[in-house]
Amino acid sequence: MRCALVVLLVLCAPTLGGAQGVPDARALGIPLTGTPGSNNAITDVAGVEVGHSTIIRGQGTLVVGEGPVRTGVTAILPRGRNAGDSTFAAWFSLNGNGEMTGTTWIEHSGILEGPILITNTHSVGVVRDAVIDWMRQRDPDFLWALPVVAETYDGSLNDINGFHVKPEHAFEALNGASSGPVQQGAVGGGTGMRCHSFKGGIGSSSRIVGDYTIGILVQCNQGARGDLRIAGLPVGEMMPTPGACYADRSVPARIRRRGVPWCDTAGEAGAVPSDAGGELEPIPESAGSIIIVLATDAPLLPTQIKRLVTRTALGLARIGGMGHNGSGDIFIGFSTANRRAAAERADVVALEMLPNDRMNGLITASVHATEEAILNAMLAAETLTGINGYTVPALPQDRLREIMERAAPALGNSR
């Protein structure tokens, strides 16, 4: 059951989370620009596979090392598990309060030599080491690797200092990766994330541009509520509620955040939510991060890929991301074209390159697919209760539909 109104939030909390779906923003009447692929996901770029490992267990008061646990790992394999050769690639940091390993060599070589994994901030090391082991086990000639592992912080909902992500979770995400529809929302690395003060996580989208495809996957954990824009409308300002709340009255005030109400008063019609009386500092509303992964089958050189990767920041801005000081906004992209050229280590080989004058459509698609991927992360995610009963609400889809219906005459075909 999705928590659509504040009054329903009481009925949903505490929610441990369950299967997250594949969102459909268009079904809500949200006008979106461009033509998506068949899955409206990064997997519309042929060969790309995505897998998740989701860890959800326990509830109640935080006990470091025991839980509650709301975290996981997401893996993106540019050429799939069975054909893991290199791709031309590039990366970009809009704001560097975060981590993405392996980028120094991508900057100098223009080549990505393995999968991309995303997890929580304190699990980057174990996931990185696990990727090396996974690659070693699959290749008898394996010598070395500089894996790409990125993160966003899930410590509001997850026992992040309990180090619950283990090598087997990285293996599960990698071995379970597949093409086709991408599971989105509170799954994999996005399990414990919040986005514009709603539940966030993994989101994906794609755009068809002539003969080529742009695919985007995000792990969104960024943004203030008031900055949220959907179809250009100030939805965050129009939806000040529901907000985060505490579902467990047994949790002592010394480990609760100030300014957060009890869930069982937040939904009382006409009532002012009762402050839970927490003693900890409030969570800064704009704190958080986002990882953006771009894939394309267009024949682009690394410098051209970087141009697309930087433009995803404009999609982030369209939905209200500001790149604030506390936000790690780090982006990476790759092209599955020029397969032999990207993998060759000895011979001189020919390659194809799309002229720069033909890149505008891809640039536009990168912006719009990023905007929708972030929206999809919120649409797919369900209300989740984590450590100390802290509960982050889903984006209320019925209210969003009402806003879009009221705005439809003015919006028209403007987008």
Secondary structure as UniProt FT lines:
FT   HELIX           6..12
FT   HELIX           25..28
FT   HELIX           42..44
FT   TURN            46..47
FT   STRAND          49..57
FT   TURN            64..66
FT   STRAND          69..77
FT   TURN            78..79
FT   TURN            81..82
FT   STRAND          87..96
FT   TURN            101..102
FT   HELIX           103..109
FT   STRAND          111..112
FT   STRAND          116..120
FT   HELIX           121..123
FT   HELIX           124..138
FT   TURN            140..141
FT   STRAND          148..152
FT   TURN            155..157
FT   HELIX           160..162
FT   HELIX           167..175
FT   HELIX           188..190
FT   TURN            191..192
FT   STRAND          194..195
FT   TURN            196..197
FT   STRAND          198..199
FT   STRAND          201..209
FT   TURN            210..211
FT   STRAND          212..221
FT   HELIX           225..227
FT   TURN            231..232
FT   HELIX           235..238
FT   STRAND          245..246
FT   TURN            249..250
FT   HELIX           253..255
FT   TURN            258..259
FT   STRAND          261..262
FT   HELIX           263..266
FT   TURN            269..270
FT   TURN            285..286
FT   STRAND          289..296
FT   HELIX           302..318
FT   TURN            319..320
FT   TURN            325..326
FT   STRAND          328..335
FT   HELIX           339..343
FT   HELIX           356..358
FT   HELIX           360..380
FT   STRAND          384..385
FT   TURN            388..389
FT   STRAND          390..392
FT   HELIX           397..411
FT   TURN            412..413
//
